[in-house]
Amino acid sequence: MRILLVDDHEIVRRGLKQLLAEEYPRAVFGEAARVPAARALIAGKDWQLVLLDINLPGGSGLDLVEEVRRLRPAAAVLVLSSYPEEEFAVRAFKLGAAGYLTKASVADEMLTAVRKVLAGGKYVSAALAERLAAALGRPAEQAAHEALSPRELEVLRLVATGRTIKAIAAGFSLSEKTIATYRARIAAKLGLSTNVELARYALQHRLVD
């Protein structure tokens, strides 16, 4: 079995690798710390399981979820992120993820999630399942940022953390004009104008730490 670990923290990748190697001793691992490196590995080899973070240098883990589904449709994608489930899990599932865990999850829960997604199922935590069940009985209320594309959401997060248009453009290998266009679309969709307002919105909705 081939398992790809995508996280920008080496200590996280080492911990995941050790945990999974104990469960799957014959597994072969690939590792990437940045989105471009992850894209190359996804395109170059078959993977049965891809564990990835959302917050990554050079792009967004949500973009990678879409890429895995397009290039490796048989692979199970498990998102393991520090971001709260209520803001990102549903979006990740819509893009094709098979499971979503926060990094606060215990090792046993992660292994349970891995087993389930490898068997072709979907994994949500008990807490998220309860919230989703409760939401079924309420009228749908969509937050404004749900209308953002994955790239727009990532640009919003970066703007909210104080990154300049120039720095964001360099990180995505895009032109400053393109990033400025994304920012303008974000402002229009959220009904906000200044970077301070965008940062406040992102903090209120727990889109950034």
PEBEL-V934035 format. One record per residue. PHI is phi in degrees with one decimal (none if undefined). PSI is psi in whole degrees, 0 to 359 (none if undefined). Layout:
phi:PHI psi:PSI
phi:PHI psi:PSI
This chain:
phi:none psi:139
phi:-107.7 psi:128
phi:-123.9 psi:127
phi:-106.8 psi:127
phi:-109.6 psi:122
phi:-122.7 psi:106
phi:-158.8 psi:142
phi:-83.5 psi:359
phi:-106.5 psi:118
phi:-60.7 psi:322
phi:-65.3 psi:327
phi:-68.1 psi:315
phi:-62.1 psi:319
phi:-62.5 psi:316
phi:-63.7 psi:317
phi:-63.4 psi:317
phi:-62.7 psi:316
phi:-63.5 psi:315
phi:-63.2 psi:314
phi:-73.4 psi:328
phi:-66.2 psi:328
phi:-68.9 psi:325
phi:-81.3 psi:324
phi:-128.8 psi:79
phi:-63.1 psi:340
phi:-97.9 psi:7
phi:-70.4 psi:147
phi:-109.1 psi:132
phi:-109.9 psi:146
phi:-122.2 psi:151
phi:-135.9 psi:145
phi:-146.4 psi:142
phi:-105.8 psi:344
phi:-130.9 psi:157
phi:-59.8 psi:314
phi:-58.6 psi:318
phi:-66.0 psi:321
phi:-64.2 psi:319
phi:-59.8 psi:318
phi:-63.8 psi:319
phi:-69.1 psi:321
phi:-63.4 psi:319
phi:-73.3 psi:332
phi:-89.8 psi:338
phi:-141.9 psi:157
phi:-79.9 psi:143
phi:-132.9 psi:140
phi:-88.2 psi:330
phi:-141.4 psi:134
phi:-124.5 psi:118
phi:-104.5 psi:124
phi:-142.8 psi:153
phi:-90.9 psi:164
phi:-87.2 psi:316
phi:-86.5 psi:102
phi:-133.6 psi:148
phi:-66.4 psi:141
phi:83.6 psi:11
phi:151.6 psi:198
phi:-120.5 psi:142
phi:-63.7 psi:334
phi:-65.3 psi:324
phi:-61.8 psi:322
phi:-67.9 psi:327
phi:-58.4 psi:313
phi:-62.3 psi:321
phi:-66.8 psi:319
phi:-62.4 psi:316
phi:-62.1 psi:327
phi:-78.1 psi:315
phi:-91.3 psi:327
phi:-130.7 psi:67
phi:-60.3 psi:339
phi:-81.5 psi:347
phi:-77.0 psi:142
phi:-92.2 psi:129
phi:-107.1 psi:123
phi:-117.0 psi:116
phi:-85.6 psi:128
phi:-125.1 psi:102
phi:-133.1 psi:160
phi:-84.3 psi:350
phi:-81.0 psi:147
phi:-66.2 psi:146
phi:-59.3 psi:320
phi:-64.0 psi:338
phi:-98.0 psi:334
phi:-122.2 psi:337
phi:-63.1 psi:312
phi:-61.8 psi:319
phi:-61.8 psi:317
phi:-62.9 psi:319
phi:-64.4 psi:320
phi:-62.5 psi:330
phi:-82.9 psi:349
phi:121.9 psi:4
phi:-67.3 psi:149
phi:-96.8 psi:345
phi:-162.5 psi:159
phi:-142.7 psi:126
phi:-131.5 psi:147
phi:-89.4 psi:159
phi:-71.5 psi:354
phi:-81.5 psi:354
phi:-66.7 psi:149
phi:-81.4 psi:164
phi:-60.0 psi:319
phi:-61.7 psi:322
phi:-67.0 psi:321
phi:-64.2 psi:318
phi:-65.8 psi:324
phi:-62.0 psi:316
phi:-63.1 psi:317
phi:-61.6 psi:313
phi:-59.7 psi:318
phi:-67.7 psi:315
phi:-71.3 psi:328
phi:-68.3 psi:334
phi:-83.9 psi:2
phi:96.0 psi:5
phi:-94.8 psi:184
phi:-114.3 psi:145
phi:-123.2 psi:125
phi:-129.7 psi:150
phi:-69.6 psi:162
phi:-61.6 psi:322
phi:-65.0 psi:317
phi:-68.9 psi:320
phi:-58.9 psi:321
phi:-65.7 psi:318
phi:-65.7 psi:320
phi:-65.1 psi:320
phi:-64.1 psi:319
phi:-66.0 psi:324
phi:-67.2 psi:334
phi:-63.5 psi:335
phi:-92.7 psi:2
phi:-114.0 psi:153
phi:-59.5 psi:142
phi:-65.4 psi:127
phi:-127.9 psi:103
phi:-92.6 psi:127
phi:-66.0 psi:151
phi:-58.7 psi:324
phi:-71.3 psi:349
phi:-66.1 psi:340
phi:-81.7 psi:352
phi:-79.1 psi:145
phi:-73.7 psi:164
phi:-54.9 psi:319
phi:-68.5 psi:320
phi:-64.5 psi:321
phi:-62.5 psi:319
phi:-66.6 psi:319
phi:-63.8 psi:318
phi:-57.8 psi:314
phi:-60.9 psi:319
phi:-70.7 psi:320
phi:-60.7 psi:318
phi:-65.4 psi:334
phi:-90.6 psi:6
phi:94.1 psi:6
phi:-71.3 psi:141
phi:-80.7 psi:163
phi:-57.0 psi:319
phi:-63.0 psi:315
phi:-67.0 psi:319
phi:-64.2 psi:317
phi:-60.8 psi:318
phi:-64.9 psi:321
phi:-64.9 psi:326
phi:-94.6 psi:357
phi:57.5 psi:42
phi:-122.5 psi:168
phi:-77.6 psi:156
phi:-63.3 psi:327
phi:-62.5 psi:319
phi:-63.9 psi:316
phi:-65.9 psi:322
phi:-62.0 psi:324
phi:-65.8 psi:317
phi:-58.5 psi:315
phi:-62.5 psi:320
phi:-63.5 psi:320
phi:-64.6 psi:318
phi:-61.0 psi:312
phi:-58.7 psi:319
phi:-66.2 psi:316
phi:-67.9 psi:327
phi:-91.6 psi:348
phi:70.9 psi:32
phi:-123.4 psi:164
phi:-127.4 psi:312
phi:-88.8 psi:160
phi:-63.6 psi:328
phi:-63.5 psi:317
phi:-65.0 psi:320
phi:-64.5 psi:318
phi:-64.7 psi:318
phi:-62.5 psi:317
phi:-61.4 psi:313
phi:-61.6 psi:321
phi:-69.2 psi:318
phi:-62.0 psi:326
phi:-99.8 psi:13
phi:57.2 psi:40
phi:-89.2 psi:346
phi:-134.4 psi:161
phi:-71.9 psi:none
